[in-house]
Amino acid sequence: LPGMWNRLEYRPLEGFVFAITPFNFTSICANLCAAPAMMGNVVVWKPAESQMYSAQVIMELFEEAGVPKGVINMISVDGPVAGEVVFKHKDFAALHFTGSTAVFRHLWKEIGNNIEKYR
């Protein structure tokens, strides 16, 4: 209709996205950490231990493609160690996770237990 506007504005979250990729789906791990970054978010990426080599190659591809350093940050620690830091951080803003229901429930519970710390 003339004079009517329909507008959508994308803006990044106020904090970082924690992306956790599964051990059995290496083919999508680049997508899971890159999708939030493409929307303007900073990402902390925790690939599965069995994906570390592939993940490092993907990080090199991101750098070669021009993704600025610090936008996607790969970490290589055990999941519980990462969760202990990430889920207590005031700038944690989102979880991007593919994996088992049991692990998801545990992560969701940790997030809920720390909800008052987030912005």
PyMOL commands that set and color helices and strands:
alter all, ss='L'
color gray80, all
select helices_A, chain A and resi 26-38+49-65+79-86+101-113+115-117
alter helices_A, ss='H'
color red, helices_A
select strands_A, chain A and resi 16-20+42-46+72-74+92-97
alter strands_A, ss='S'
color yellow, strands_A
deselect
rebuild
show_as cartoon
